[in-house]
Amino acid sequence: MPSGCEAHRGAMLHFLDDPGNDPEPRPGTYEYFEDGLLVLNQGKVLAKGPASEWLTKLPSDAKVTCWQDGLIVPGFIDTHVHMPQLGVMASYGTQLLDWLETYTFPHEARFSDGDWARTEARRFTNLLLQHGTTSALVFCTSHPESVNALFEAAEEHGMGLTAGKVMMDRYAPENLKDTTAESYSDSLALLQKWHQRGRQCYAITPRFAATSTPEQLTLAGKLAAEYPDAMVQTHWAENIGEITWVRELFPERTSYLDIYDHYGLLGDHTVLAHGIHINNEDRQRLADTGSSIAFCPTSNTFLGSGLFDFRATRDADVSVGLASDVGGGTSLSMLATMAEAYKVCRLRDQTMTPWQAFYLATLGNARVLHRDEECGNFERGKIADFVVLDHRASPMLAMKEPFINNLSETLFNLMILGDDRAIAATIVASQVRYQRPALPQPDTLPTHSHTQGA
């Protein structure tokens, strides 16, 4: 091993493939080391496995950080979240369309101010890290300043974000609307500046069909055809009122999904947020085109939009990501998002196992965002993004600890009872970017020089 490498020791879990949604995960889909060692070099994973096997192979100058009672997992990934909506999170009392008019649009208008945008972008990325999220697919606003600010903040932390300027040329306040031509030229300029610059990627971002003219959707599809490796993100079939309105605006199209299909916005780089009120024909078309749905459980319940059919979507072989959807969503925590996803499934007489939930929040979401060659698990050569979870972090988690019988129960407790308090540390490209204050000191472990996670 090269001189200067470092290692992190503790219980370690990562996924190699989709574990399925049965109580027992499919064989060979995950690796768990009760006492594991994650070896890093120059910001990437060099090796992983049992500590007893790898400690003796470390060079004498290797620094070993020990996380006693910590569970090391890949950094969480969020497939749909709004950077400019932190300030409207948990706003009372309306469904989607009224919520946009009452809370979202006035707040987003402030992002034409570059200083405000930079302050909020830093706040947003810091909060992601405090909640264990290291990568995300992000909506900005219609102002290029918001996109530049977010990518600049992500670069400061070494994070890999995918984001885009909202394209919105109708049915919005004048201080938020762009023009049809500007939406294309601004998006193109931002894409050419940021797409695949370091870890940053661009997403073509029409807000949703109602707020884009046919001409703007045509240009969005043109941009997607010109840059097929860029992501496409938008909203779809979230709310009954929204669906009715969109149907009135596009009477010539056979369905809501057909609008996006017609304008060339479906494909394996497309993520459609929500997809609640859909049918089997929609699911088949998603599967045929490789398009993904971002399952946004906390916003779907908070805004009263409906209950996503997780089983039917998986059975149709549609790719599903898990997403916080802040600010309609009520927490940036992917643990809290897992909990709400479980509840949504139970209300549909379905389930989501902890194995499936943790897979979705890590490797599954990396696959949705086409980042799985970069991150999502601990395979050799991947960027060392990971989170240390403390399964005794809150009084309730600590109370449950004596009753845990296996790893599945540990994961389930974390996803149902966990929140930002359970994030002991967040590491991005091997750099500690967040560490919870006053972590209990781990025991000293005998081998090589080492530091303690504190």
Buried (B, 14 or more C-beta within 10 A) or exposed (E): BEEEBBBBBBBBBBBBBBBBBEEEBBEEBBBEBEEBBBBBBEBBBBBBBEBEEBBEEBEEEBBBBBBBBBBBBBBBBBBBBBBBBBBBBEBEEBBBBEBBBBBBBBBBBBBBBBEBBBEBBBBBBBBBBBBBBBBBBBBBBBBBBBBBBBBBBBBEBBBBBBBBBBBBBEBBEEEBBBEBEBBBEBBBEBBEBBBEEEBBBBBBBBBBBBBBBBBBBBBBBBBBEEBEEBBBBBBBBBBBEBBEBBBEBBEEBEBBBBBBBBBBBBBEBBBBBBBBBBEEEBBEBBBEBBBBBBBBBBBBBBBEBBBBBBBBBBEBEBBBBBBBBBBBBBBBBBBBBBBBBBBBBEEBEBBBBBBBBBBBBBBBBBBBBBBBEBBBBBBEEBBBBBBBBBBBBBEEBEEBEEEBEEBBBBBBBBBBBBBBBBBBBBBBBBEBBBBBEEBEEBEEBEBBEBEBBB
